[in-house]
């Protein structure tokens, strides 16, 4: 449920009620569940080259098509599953992105098998706390997103370039990029309370 429409929010979220609700309740909220982080990474990969509203409108269809984004199930997808997904008008039908999702499920599980917790790995990339931007003009990448992109690729992930990773970091609260005028921007004193 969205907050009061009169509240100042990031400009990108003002054009559509679905974007406003997403902004007000999800975007930038620190996510610490590994599976949920993985799902959001996959969705940000699918968003590449498209507007985020497209992915939001299709998110339920994505969840149904990819078995609730269960990495164990997705890692077992084969060519028949790829063909099924390519025929699914409810999602973005990109073979490259579908194949990347399957590879990324396998990479996620390989990390798990090696004793590496995905959430811990991700949050270690920002020192365990959200990076608060200066509230200035938006950017599309950062040194942290470049380093995290490289680390993900070393672990077998694909479709995780630094721009995709930066958008994912914003979505998952690793970076607080709410505009200075936005009611959701973390005040400096709140950072002391984040573990």
C-alpha positions as a Python dict, from the first residue, in 0.01 Angstrom:
ca = {
    (1, 'X'): (0, 0, 0),
    (2, 'X'): (137, 338, -99),
    (3, 'X'): (184, 628, 137),
    (4, 'X'): (20, 965, 106),
    (5, 'X'): (60, 1080, -259),
    (6, 'X'): (135, 1431, -134),
    (7, 'X'): (459, 1317, 29),
    (8, 'X'): (772, 1404, -168),
    (9, 'X'): (927, 1095, -320),
    (10, 'X'): (1192, 1018, -579),
    (11, 'X'): (1084, 1163, -912),
    (12, 'X'): (1106, 826, -1094),
    (13, 'X'): (827, 694, -869),
    (14, 'X'): (577, 973, -931),
    (15, 'X'): (450, 874, -1275),
    (16, 'X'): (256, 559, -1187),
    (17, 'X'): (76, 430, -874),
    (18, 'X'): (249, 91, -907),
    (19, 'X'): (590, 259, -909),
    (20, 'X'): (491, 476, -613),
    (21, 'X'): (379, 173, -412),
    (22, 'X'): (700, -15, -500),
    (23, 'X'): (910, 288, -405),
    (24, 'X'): (724, 345, -79),
    (25, 'X'): (730, -13, 46),
    (26, 'X'): (1018, -202, -121),
    (27, 'X'): (1279, -1, -308),
    (28, 'X'): (1579, 65, -91),
    (29, 'X'): (1458, -146, 202),
    (30, 'X'): (1756, -352, 321),
    (31, 'X'): (1704, -714, 214),
    (32, 'X'): (1896, -979, 407),
    (33, 'X'): (1734, -1300, 280),
    (34, 'X'): (1964, -1471, 29),
    (35, 'X'): (1687, -1619, -185),
    (36, 'X'): (1502, -1285, -203),
    (37, 'X'): (1828, -1110, -296),
    (38, 'X'): (1878, -1366, -574),
    (39, 'X'): (1524, -1313, -704),
    (40, 'X'): (1574, -938, -716),
    (41, 'X'): (1906, -983, -898),
    (42, 'X'): (1732, -1195, -1161),
    (43, 'X'): (1453, -940, -1204),
    (44, 'X'): (1706, -658, -1241),
    (45, 'X'): (1877, -864, -1510),
    (46, 'X'): (1549, -903, -1695),
    (47, 'X'): (1494, -528, -1666),
    (48, 'X'): (1811, -447, -1864),
    (49, 'X'): (1707, -238, -2163),
    (50, 'X'): (1348, -202, -2039),
    (51, 'X'): (1158, 22, -1802),
    (52, 'X'): (1126, -106, -1445),
    (53, 'X'): (748, -67, -1462),
    (54, 'X'): (747, -343, -1726),
    (55, 'X'): (907, -584, -1480),
    (56, 'X'): (680, -478, -1194),
    (57, 'X'): (373, -544, -1408),
    (58, 'X'): (507, -889, -1496),
    (59, 'X'): (653, -981, -1157),
    (60, 'X'): (378, -1226, -1060),
    (61, 'X'): (409, -1397, -1399),
    (62, 'X'): (787, -1419, -1351),
    (63, 'X'): (736, -1579, -1011),
    (64, 'X'): (496, -1835, -1155),
    (65, 'X'): (719, -1908, -1456),
    (66, 'X'): (1032, -1953, -1243),
    (67, 'X'): (877, -2168, -967),
    (68, 'X'): (868, -1888, -711),
    (69, 'X'): (1234, -1821, -786),
    (70, 'X'): (1338, -2137, -606),
    (71, 'X'): (1704, -2177, -710),
    (72, 'X'): (1695, -2556, -666),
    (73, 'X'): (1405, -2591, -910),
    (74, 'X'): (1534, -2331, -1156),
    (75, 'X'): (1881, -2492, -1162),
    (76, 'X'): (1718, -2808, -1302),
    (77, 'X'): (1549, -2628, -1592),
    (78, 'X'): (1642, -2773, -1930),
    (79, 'X'): (1586, -2692, -2297),
    (80, 'X'): (1218, -2787, -2273),
    (81, 'X'): (1179, -2536, -1989),
    (82, 'X'): (1358, -2271, -2191),
    (83, 'X'): (1120, -2328, -2483),
    (84, 'X'): (823, -2315, -2246),
    (85, 'X'): (946, -1984, -2105),
    (86, 'X'): (1011, -1842, -2451),
    (87, 'X'): (644, -1905, -2525),
    (88, 'X'): (524, -1732, -2207),
    (89, 'X'): (388, -1388, -2300),
    (90, 'X'): (361, -1301, -1931),
    (91, 'X'): (738, -1259, -1895),
    (92, 'X'): (1020, -1099, -2092),
    (93, 'X'): (1098, -1363, -2354),
    (94, 'X'): (1472, -1329, -2393),
    (95, 'X'): (1665, -1653, -2440),
    (96, 'X'): (1984, -1490, -2309),
    (97, 'X'): (1812, -1370, -1991),
    (98, 'X'): (1631, -1701, -1935),
    (99, 'X'): (1954, -1896, -1978),
    (100, 'X'): (2132, -1652, -1743),
    (101, 'X'): (1864, -1715, -1480),
    (102, 'X'): (1930, -2090, -1495),
    (103, 'X'): (2309, -2038, -1479),
    (104, 'X'): (2264, -1796, -1190),
    (105, 'X'): (2054, -2050, -999),
    (106, 'X'): (2338, -2299, -1040),
    (107, 'X'): (2595, -2039, -931),
    (108, 'X'): (2384, -1952, -626),
    (109, 'X'): (2365, -2321, -530),
    (110, 'X'): (2739, -2367, -591),
    (111, 'X'): (2809, -2087, -345),
    (112, 'X'): (2576, -2250, -95),
    (113, 'X'): (2744, -2589, -144),
    (114, 'X'): (3082, -2425, -83),
    (115, 'X'): (2953, -2283, 246),
    (116, 'X'): (2924, -1926, 119),
    (117, 'X'): (2600, -1757, 226),
    (118, 'X'): (2471, -1537, -56),
    (119, 'X'): (2331, -1266, 172),
    (120, 'X'): (2653, -1242, 374),
    (121, 'X'): (2857, -1228, 54),
    (122, 'X'): (2640, -948, -85),
    (123, 'X'): (2633, -737, 232),
    (124, 'X'): (3008, -778, 283),
    (125, 'X'): (3047, -589, -46),
    (126, 'X'): (2921, -275, 131),
    (127, 'X'): (3074, -339, 471),
    (128, 'X'): (2746, -470, 613),
    (129, 'X'): (2567, -133, 603),
    (130, 'X'): (2383, 66, 338),
    (131, 'X'): (2588, 320, 150),
    (132, 'X'): (2405, 651, 165),
    (133, 'X'): (2451, 859, -148),
    (134, 'X'): (2483, 1234, -133),
    (135, 'X'): (2131, 1274, -276),
    (136, 'X'): (2271, 1436, -588),
    (137, 'X'): (2212, 1345, -951),
    (138, 'X'): (2142, 975, -1003),
    (139, 'X'): (2421, 752, -1118),
    (140, 'X'): (2417, 413, -1283),
    (141, 'X'): (2721, 244, -1128),
    (142, 'X'): (2972, 276, -849),
    (143, 'X'): (3309, 130, -750),
    (144, 'X'): (3115, -107, -520),
    (145, 'X'): (2887, -226, -801),
    (146, 'X'): (3189, -281, -1024),
    (147, 'X'): (3362, -488, -755),
    (148, 'X'): (3046, -686, -675),
    (149, 'X'): (2983, -748, -1044),
    (150, 'X'): (3334, -887, -1080),
    (151, 'X'): (3295, -1106, -771),
    (152, 'X'): (2961, -1244, -896),
    (153, 'X'): (3109, -1322, -1238),
    (154, 'X'): (3398, -1509, -1071),
    (155, 'X'): (3137, -1727, -903),
    (156, 'X'): (2970, -1809, -1234),
    (157, 'X'): (2693, -1550, -1248),
    (158, 'X'): (2601, -1386, -1579),
    (159, 'X'): (2393, -1082, -1674),
    (160, 'X'): (2544, -908, -1371),
    (161, 'X'): (2728, -612, -1518),
    (162, 'X'): (2801, -316, -1290),
    (163, 'X'): (2494, -119, -1407),
    (164, 'X'): (2256, -410, -1340),
    (165, 'X'): (2429, -473, -1008),
    (166, 'X'): (2399, -105, -910),
    (167, 'X'): (2024, -106, -980),
    (168, 'X'): (1998, -424, -773),
    (169, 'X'): (2198, -266, -489),
    (170, 'X'): (1955, 26, -489),
    (171, 'X'): (1651, -203, -491),
    (172, 'X'): (1784, -417, -205),
    (173, 'X'): (1888, -130, 20),
    (174, 'X'): (2262, -181, -17),
    (175, 'X'): (2266, 176, -143),
    (176, 'X'): (2029, 446, -23),
    (177, 'X'): (1982, 648, -338),
    (178, 'X'): (1658, 817, -244),
    (179, 'X'): (1664, 1179, -357),
    (180, 'X'): (1738, 1438, -90),
    (181, 'X'): (1374, 1553, -110),
    (182, 'X'): (1233, 1201, -66),
    (183, 'X'): (1049, 1108, 253),
    (184, 'X'): (1214, 761, 241),
    (185, 'X'): (1572, 885, 250),
    (186, 'X'): (1753, 760, 559),
    (187, 'X'): (1841, 1041, 799),
    (188, 'X'): (2203, 1036, 908),
    (189, 'X'): (2107, 943, 1265),
    (190, 'X'): (1923, 630, 1143),
    (191, 'X'): (2247, 481, 1014),
    (192, 'X'): (2376, 443, 1368),
    (193, 'X'): (2082, 209, 1437),
    (194, 'X'): (2150, -24, 1140),
    (195, 'X'): (2344, -332, 1250),
}
